[in-house]
Amino acid sequence: MDALLEMKSITKRFDSVLALDDVSMTATEGEIHAIVGENGAGKSTLMKILSGVYAYGDYEGDIFYKGEQCRFKNIRESEKQGIVIIHQELALIPYLSISENIFLGNEQAKKGVINWHVTHQKTKELLDKVGLREDPHALVSSIGVGKQQLVEIAKALSKRVEVLVLDEPTAALNDIESENLLNLLLELKKEGITCILISHKLNEVLKISDQITILRDGKTVETFPNEDVDENRIIRGMVGRDILDRFPARDVTPGDVMLEVQDWNVFHPEIADRKIIDNISIHARRGEVVGIAGLVGAGRTEFAMSLFGGAYGTKISGTIIKDGETLSLKSISQAIDKGIAYLTEDRKQYGLILDETICRNISLATLKSVCQNLTVDEFKEKRVAEDFRGKVDIRAKDVLQHAKNLSGGNQQKVVLSKWLFADPDVLILDEPTRGIDVGAKYEIYQIINELARQGKCVIVISSELPEVIGLSDRVYIMNEGRIVGELSKEEATQEAIMERIMEH
């Protein structure tokens, strides 16, 4: 079959950093083409070149679409040709309606006047097509992330898309939402739409892709058809070696109970009578990794944030006991002072200051440790950052590089370093490997094991059930703000966890 899209010998530099080095790929009409690789391999950069985010002239190489050379100067030019990209960070405006978001910049207007009847009618047709049963008038802020992802696809379809690029479309979705999205891509394929899929979820790649291209260190490793291929084959190409055990072994015997949470209740910060966390009690021991599993919306993040100095919720009640001492935590700074840390699930919005350096981000939670007479000792701050850069293998040219210029996996390592520098006794890790590749995941798993070996108490929240099971000594299961089960490592299986959720 003739190529619909060809990218030939694409090379892209950011100052002295070579992000893409002679990368080529080809896609045919009605194909799902997966691009995989470690964080920083160049996947998103390649797609930003295709879509015109990085304009012609900012890179070397050629793009051919339908046999003609393309020299896109911006996104509008690529969209005019039917090439539409959906970025990992969704580009929706929360306080506009679904209709307004879908047709923003593509208004259904005549003589400068928007026809709202036509706008809502076309929105309804597009929502039906992507399987989303929502009122076109509903604000985007009122629907979940999974539904917002479908709104983005509806928006792309409104532009008569022929090539749809999706960057980590299921990173923030639960299993059911991910399944629905993958089925939608298969439906679009039947209509002749070409999909280019960037994903770290290799099971999804293997499930729906026709061709797979592997990038490593900014270069094309190989492209091959999805036939008789398994995850280990892809991982070997991505990281250049075999990873025989996805979860490194940990030989730690948990000690005494370090943290107890008793009868914990939390109400919604804006809806006064809505109870979000309902009478939760848990405990965790020294050297123990405790998992919290549950579907998206179960209240896991709200529970964790409310423990962290009341970072979420109102009318919080219950008891926190750490090492036999009952704590009264009225602020995040008090939680940090008492040896409790919380790694947020949203590293870009809450975990990092993207316009600051690696150095400043690492010292952020414990600035007083690098201060002398109320002044930051920049030499000491830099030395600390260099130390953590080596310890957790942050891949950057130096610690003065800005966080926004790092790959997702390296950004996550910076957030982890910030909390490791605080030296807490209790670490609550909320989706610690979201949106990062299998190699970086393994490195973070090793850090978690080392923390347990040091006698820390680690609580891991993850939407990926294999991750919760593979990391944890015990697993608590949450549903609708309550604990609905507790399983030992031996008892914990995906089926057992889902059974507890469905029973309640």
C-alpha positions in Angstrom: 0.0 0.0 0.0 1.3 3.5 -0.9 2.4 5.7 2.0 0.0 8.4 3.1 2.6 10.1 5.3 6.4 10.0 5.2 8.8 11.7 7.6 12.3 11.5 6.2 15.6 12.1 8.0 14.1 14.4 10.6 16.8 16.1 12.8 15.9 18.6 15.6 18.2 20.4 18.0 17.4 22.4 21.2 20.5 24.6 21.6 23.3 22.0 22.1 20.9 19.1 22.7 20.2 16.8 19.8 16.6 15.7 20.3 16.1 13.9 17.0 18.8 12.4 14.9 17.9 11.3 11.3 14.5 9.9 12.3 12.2 8.4 9.6 8.7 6.9 9.7 6.0 6.0 7.2 2.2 5.6 7.7 -0.5 4.3 5.3 -4.1 5.2 5.1 -6.4 3.6 7.7 -3.4 2.4 9.8 -2.8 2.6 13.5 0.9 3.3 13.8 2.3 3.2 17.3 5.5 5.1 18.3 7.1 3.9 21.5 10.3 4.7 23.4 11.6 5.8 26.7 10.9 9.3 28.0 13.2 11.7 26.2 13.5 9.4 23.1 11.9 12.1 20.9 8.4 10.8 20.3 6.5 14.0 21.2 9.1 16.2 19.5 8.6 14.2 16.2 4.8 14.7 16.3 5.2 18.4 17.1 7.2 18.7 14.0 4.6 16.9 12.0 1.8 19.1 13.3 3.6 22.4 12.8 4.2 23.2 16.5 7.8 23.3 15.5 7.7 25.2 12.2 9.5 24.3 8.9 13.0 25.7 9.1 13.4 24.8 12.8 14.4 21.3 11.9 16.1 19.4 9.1 14.5 16.7 7.0 11.3 16.4 4.9 7.6 15.6 5.4 5.6 14.2 2.6 1.8 13.9 2.8 -0.2 12.4 -0.1 2.9 12.6 -2.2 3.5 16.3 -1.7 6.1 18.0 0.4 4.7 19.9 3.5 6.3 22.9 5.0 4.0 23.7 7.9 4.6 26.9 9.7 1.9 26.4 12.4 -0.8 24.0 13.6 -3.5 25.8 11.5 -1.6 24.8 8.3 -1.4 21.1 9.3 -5.0 21.0 10.4 -6.1 22.4 7.0 -4.5 19.3 5.5 -6.4 17.0 7.9 -3.5 16.3 10.4 -4.7 16.9 14.0 -2.7 16.3 17.2 -4.1 15.7 20.7 -1.4 16.5 23.2 -1.0 14.7 26.5 -2.0 17.9 28.4 -5.5 18.4 27.0 -6.1 21.8 25.4 -9.6 22.4 26.6 -10.9 25.5 28.3 -12.6 24.3 31.5 -15.2 27.1 31.9 -16.5 26.9 28.3 -19.1 24.4 27.3 -18.4 21.2 25.3 -19.9 22.9 22.2 -17.8 26.0 22.6 -14.6 24.0 23.1 -15.2 21.7 20.1 -15.8 24.7 17.7 -13.4 27.2 19.2 -11.5 28.7 16.3 -13.9 26.9 13.9 -17.1 28.7 14.8 -20.3 27.9 13.0 -20.9 31.5 12.0 -22.5 33.4 9.2 -21.5 37.1 8.7 -19.8 37.1 12.0 -22.8 35.7 14.0 -22.5 32.3 15.6 -25.4 29.9 14.8 -25.8 28.2 18.2 -28.5 25.9 17.0 -26.2 24.5 14.3 -23.2 24.4 16.8 -25.1 22.4 19.4 -26.6 20.1 16.7 -23.2 19.3 15.2 -21.8 18.8 18.7 -24.5 16.3 19.5 -23.6 14.4 16.3 -19.9 14.4 17.1 -20.5 13.3 20.7 -22.7 10.4 19.5 -19.9 9.4 17.1 -17.3 9.2 20.0 -19.8 7.5 22.3 -20.1 10.4 24.8 -23.6 11.0 26.3 -23.3 14.5 27.6 -25.2 17.7 27.2 -23.4 20.0 24.6 -24.1 22.9 27.0 -22.3 21.2 29.9 -19.1 22.9 31.1 -15.9 20.9 30.4 -14.9 21.4 34.1 -18.0 19.3 35.1 -16.9 16.2 33.3 -14.1 13.7 34.1 -10.7 13.4 32.3 -11.8 10.4 30.3 -14.8 12.3 28.9 -12.6 15.3 28.2 -10.3 13.0 26.1 -13.4 12.1 24.0 -14.3 15.8 23.7 -10.8 16.3 22.3 -11.3 13.6 19.7 -14.7 15.0 18.8 -13.0 18.4 18.3 -10.5 16.7 16.0 -13.3 15.0 14.0 -15.0 18.4 13.6 -12.0 19.4 11.5 -12.4 16.6 9.0 -9.3 14.8 10.4 -7.5 12.3 8.1 -4.4 11.7 10.4 -5.1 11.8 14.1 -2.0 12.0 16.4 -2.6 11.0 20.0 0.1 11.6 22.7 -0.5 9.3 25.7 -4.3 9.4 25.3 -5.0 6.8 28.1 -2.4 8.0 30.7 -5.0 9.5 33.0 -7.8 7.0 32.2 -9.0 4.0 34.1 -9.2 0.5 32.5 -12.8 0.9 31.4 -12.3 4.4 29.9 -9.1 3.2 28.2 -10.9 0.2 26.7 -13.6 2.5 25.3 -11.0 4.8 23.8 -9.1 2.0 22.1 -12.4 0.7 20.6 -13.1 4.2 19.2 -9.7 4.3 17.5 -10.5 0.9 15.9 -13.8 2.4 14.6 -12.0 5.4 13.2 -9.6 3.0 11.5 -12.5 1.4 9.7 -13.5 4.9 8.4 -10.0 5.2 6.8 -8.6 7.6 9.4 -4.9 7.1 10.1 -4.0 7.2 13.8 -0.5 7.7 15.2 -0.4 6.6 18.8 2.2 7.5 21.3 1.8 5.3 24.4 3.8 3.8 27.3 1.1 1.2 27.8 2.6 -1.6 25.7 -0.4 -3.9 26.2 -2.5 -1.2 24.4 0.0 -0.8 21.7 0.0 -4.6 21.0 -3.8 -4.7 21.1 -4.6 -2.2 18.4 -1.6 -1.1 16.4 -0.7 -2.3 12.9 2.9 -1.0 12.8 5.2 -0.1 15.6 8.2 2.3 15.4 10.7 2.3 18.3 12.7 5.4 19.1 15.7 5.4 21.4 17.9 8.4 22.2 16.4 10.4 19.4 17.0 7.8 16.7 14.9 5.3 14.9 15.7 1.8 16.2 13.3 0.0 13.9 9.8 -0.3 12.5 8.0 -3.6 12.3 4.5 -5.0 11.9 2.5 -6.0 15.0 2.8 -9.8 14.3 4.1 -12.4 16.7 5.5 -9.6 18.9 5.4 -9.5 22.7 6.1 -6.7 25.3 9.7 -8.0 26.0 10.5 -7.6 22.3 9.4 -4.0 22.4 11.1 -3.3 25.7 14.4 -4.6 24.4 14.2 -2.2 21.5 13.3 0.7 23.8 15.9 0.4 26.5 18.6 -1.6 24.6 18.5 -4.5 27.1 16.1 -7.1 28.5 14.2 -6.3 31.7 13.5 -9.8 32.9 11.5 -8.8 36.0 9.2 -5.7 35.7 9.2 -5.3 39.5 12.6 -5.6 41.2 12.7 -8.0 44.2 12.6 -6.6 47.7 13.6 -8.5 50.7 12.5 -6.4 53.7 10.6 -7.6 56.8 8.2 -4.8 57.8 8.7 -3.6 61.4 6.4 -1.9 63.9 3.4 0.2 62.9 4.6 3.7 62.0 1.4 5.3 60.7 -2.2 4.9 61.8 -5.2 6.7 60.4 -8.4 6.2 62.3 -12.0 7.0 61.4 -11.0 9.6 58.8 -13.8 11.7 57.2 -13.5 14.5 54.6 -16.2 16.7 53.0 -16.1 18.3 49.5 -14.4 21.8 49.6 -17.3 23.4 47.7 -20.4 21.2 48.3 -20.7 21.4 52.0 -22.9 18.3 52.6 -21.1 16.0 50.1 -18.9 13.4 52.0 -15.9 12.4 49.9 -14.0 10.2 52.5 -16.2 8.0 54.7 -14.7 6.7 58.0 -11.5 5.3 56.6 -9.0 3.5 58.9 -5.6 2.2 57.7 -2.2 1.5 59.1 1.3 1.1 57.6 4.5 -0.4 59.1 8.2 0.6 58.9 9.8 -0.8 55.8 6.4 -1.7 54.3 5.0 -0.7 50.9 1.2 -0.3 51.2 -0.8 -0.1 48.0 -4.2 1.7 47.6 -6.2 0.5 44.6 -9.5 1.7 43.2 -11.1 3.0 40.1 -10.7 6.7 39.1 -13.1 8.7 41.4 -12.8 6.3 44.3 -11.4 9.1 46.5 -7.8 7.9 46.7 -6.1 11.2 45.8 -8.6 13.1 48.0 -7.8 10.8 51.0 -4.0 11.3 50.5 -4.2 15.1 50.1 -6.4 15.5 53.1 -3.8 13.6 55.2 -1.1 15.9 53.9 -1.9 18.9 56.2 -5.5 19.2 54.9 -4.4 20.0 51.3 -7.9 18.9 50.2 -11.4 19.0 51.8 -13.3 20.6 54.6 -14.7 19.4 57.9 -11.8 16.9 58.2 -12.1 14.6 61.2 -10.4 11.5 62.5 -7.0 10.7 64.0 -3.5 10.5 62.6 -1.0 8.7 64.8 2.7 8.5 63.8 5.1 6.6 66.0 2.6 6.7 68.8 2.1 10.4 68.7 -1.3 11.9 67.7 -0.7 14.6 65.1 -2.7 17.7 64.5 -1.7 18.8 61.0 -3.3 22.2 60.0 -1.0 22.9 57.1 1.3 21.3 54.5 4.4 22.7 56.2 3.3 21.1 59.5 3.0 17.7 57.7 6.5 18.1 56.2 7.9 19.0 59.6 6.3 15.8 61.1 8.0 13.7 58.4 5.1 13.2 56.0 5.5 13.8 52.2 3.0 13.6 49.4 4.0 13.2 45.7 1.2 14.5 43.6 -0.3 12.7 40.7 -0.1 16.0 38.6 3.6 16.8 38.5 3.2 19.6 36.0 0.6 21.6 37.9 1.4 20.8 41.6 4.7 19.0 41.7 7.0 21.3 39.9 7.6 25.0 39.1 8.3 24.4 35.4 10.0 27.7 34.8 12.5 27.0 37.7 15.7 25.0 37.5 16.1 21.4 38.6 18.2 22.8 41.5 15.5 25.1 42.8 12.7 22.5 42.5 14.6 19.9 44.5 15.2 22.3 47.4 11.7 23.7 47.3 10.1 21.7 50.1 13.0 22.2 52.5 14.5 25.5 51.6 15.7 26.1 55.2 18.1 23.2 54.7 20.0 25.2 52.1 19.7 28.6 53.8 22.1 30.5 55.9 20.8 33.6 57.7 17.6 33.6 55.7 19.6 33.6 52.4 19.7 30.6 50.1 23.2 29.2 49.9 23.2 28.6 46.1 26.5 26.6 46.2 25.0 24.2 48.8 21.7 24.1 46.9 23.5 23.2 43.7 25.6 20.5 45.5 22.5 18.9 46.9 20.9 18.9 43.4 24.0 17.3 41.8 23.9 14.6 44.5 20.3 13.7 43.7 20.9 14.0 40.0 23.4 11.2 40.4 21.4 9.1 42.9 18.2 8.9 40.9 19.8 9.4 37.4 18.1 12.6 36.3 19.1 12.9 32.7 19.9 16.6 32.0 22.8 18.6 30.8 23.1 20.2 34.3 21.1 21.0 37.4 20.5 24.6 36.1 18.3 23.2 33.3 14.6 24.2 33.6 12.1 21.5 34.6 9.9 22.3 31.6 12.6 21.1 29.3 12.9 17.7 30.8 11.1 14.5 29.7 8.2 13.2 31.8 10.3 10.5 33.5 13.0 13.0 34.4 10.5 15.5 35.7 9.1 12.7 38.0 12.6 12.0 39.3 13.0 15.7 40.2 9.7 15.6 42.2 10.9 12.4 43.9 14.2 14.1 44.7 12.4 17.0 46.3 10.8 14.7 48.7 13.8 12.5 49.3 15.8 15.6 50.2 13.1 16.4 52.8 13.9 12.9 54.3 10.4 12.0 55.4 9.4 8.9 57.4 6.2 8.5 55.5 5.9 8.9 51.7 2.6 8.9 49.9 3.2 8.4 46.2 0.2 9.2 44.0 0.5 7.7 40.6 4.3 7.8 40.8 4.8 6.3 37.3 2.0 8.0 35.3 3.0 8.8 31.8 6.5 7.4 32.0 8.2 4.6 30.2 9.0 1.1 31.3 12.7 1.8 31.9 12.1 4.9 34.1 9.4 3.0 35.9 11.9 0.3 36.9 14.2 2.9 38.2 11.4 4.4 40.3 10.5 1.0 41.6 14.1 0.5 42.7 13.9 3.8 44.6 10.7 2.7 46.4 12.4 -0.5 47.4 15.4 1.4 48.7 13.1 3.6 50.8 11.5 0.5 52.3 14.9 -0.9 53.0 15.8 2.3 54.9 12.7 1.7 57.2 10.5 4.3 55.6 6.8 3.7 55.3 5.7 4.0 51.6 2.0 4.3 50.5 1.5 3.9 46.7 -1.6 4.9 44.9 -1.8 3.6 41.3 -4.5 3.1 38.7 -2.5 0.3 37.2 -3.4 -2.9 39.1 -0.3 -4.8 38.1 1.8 -2.0 39.5 -0.1 -2.0 42.9 0.2 -5.8 43.1 3.9 -5.9 42.0 5.0 -3.2 44.5 3.0 -3.8 47.6 3.2 -5.9 50.7 -0.5 -5.2 51.4 -3.2 -3.6 49.4 -6.2 -1.5 50.6 -9.1 -1.3 48.1 -11.1 1.9 47.9 -14.5 2.5 46.3 -16.7 5.6 46.7 -14.7 7.1 49.5 -14.6 3.9 51.6 -12.1 1.1 52.3 -13.9 -2.0 50.9 -11.2 -4.6 51.3 -7.6 -5.4 52.4 -5.5 -8.1 50.8 -2.1 -9.5 51.6 0.6 -9.8 48.9 -0.3 -13.5 48.5 -4.1 -12.7 48.1 -3.7 -9.7 45.9 -4.7 -10.4 42.2 -6.5 -8.2 39.7 -9.5 -10.4 39.9 -9.6 -10.2 43.8 -9.3 -6.4 43.7 -12.0 -6.0 41.1 -14.3 -8.4 43.0 -14.0 -6.2 46.2 -14.8 -3.1 44.2 -17.8 -4.6 42.4 -19.2 -6.0 45.7 -19.7 -2.5 47.1 
